Amino acid sequence: MKKTQILSALTISAALGLAGISTGAVAATSGNLLGSVVASAPADRTVSLAGNTSKVFVNWGETVNFVAANGQKFAVKFDGARNAFNLQDLVPAGALSHPVNVYVQSDFTNLGS
């Protein structure tokens, strides 16, 4: 094989590899990093968010109904990849007037049971 053919093949391989990486990055950022707001339906529990609530602890996979201080209700299924974030980044606009940090506990001790 000629050197130019080898370099062309390497260039194409590198370009395809980078395309795969960038596609994965887009999928990760546009995907389910935090969890998802879901219709208020049967949930594992309900949490009232008072004006001074600064943090909430949840379990991965748990669905929680929230009642904000302003009376707005929303539900979140915590099945995302991140284990700590500001709930304001996920919930409907105006639902929270202040930051509420969410800490998602993962329990992988029972895998395979």
Secondary structure as UniProt FT lines:
FT   HELIX           3..30
FT   STRAND          36..38
FT   STRAND          45..49
FT   TURN            51..52
FT   STRAND          55..59
FT   TURN            60..61
FT   STRAND          63..68
FT   TURN            69..70
FT   STRAND          73..77
FT   STRAND          84..86
FT   HELIX           87..89
FT   TURN            93..94
FT   STRAND          101..105
FT   TURN            109..112
//
